[in-house]
């Protein structure tokens, strides 16, 4: 009987509800706090695990770090790292300072209507092309964690970033033109990753597969 193939299992969780998600006006996208409900969602995530993961990875944005905190407290001996898996900031932060999601909605619509993968809205913003490259880099870096035994990783990040990872894992995904950008937008609107939810991606050394976060143990 042949030995079972080692599997890298990566649980990707979107941060809990943030002040911006709840409709409040916010400033710097990196420092948006969680709401009370978001804190409760963060705690609920920490209870999904019956054993300690091998590694915990977090976005540098505060709402993701706050979501990771209960899990880090539950597994204090698990190594943790900060990776550049922050959310896609496609609108210039200075323009958006002090605005709510509702106020930003016309700018969001205009950005996706233009659908230019190379467009940079202003200082501190990121093009769609650069965003996808970051997601590709994260998957490539994660793949290096696959080894001779099973490995479990937990990632705390953001809806659109994890959507991009999930999108890239799907077979035949095209990422390098306006049509691909429109396809990503459609998927993100039709099947968003909700606050405190996510998915599991597994890697066997050759290819990625998608599961649902509820299967994570």
BELGISUL-V492649 format. One record per helix or strand of 2 or more residues. SS is the DSSP state (H for helix, E for strand). FROM is the first residue (numbers start at 1). TO is the last residue. If there is no record, write none. Layout:
SS|FROM|TO / SS|FROM|TO
This chain:
E|8|14 / H|29|31 / H|36|46 / E|55|58 / H|62|74 / E|79|82 / H|93|96 / H|101|114 / H|128|143 / E|151|157 / H|159|169 / H|178|190 / E|198|203 / E|208|212 / H|213|215
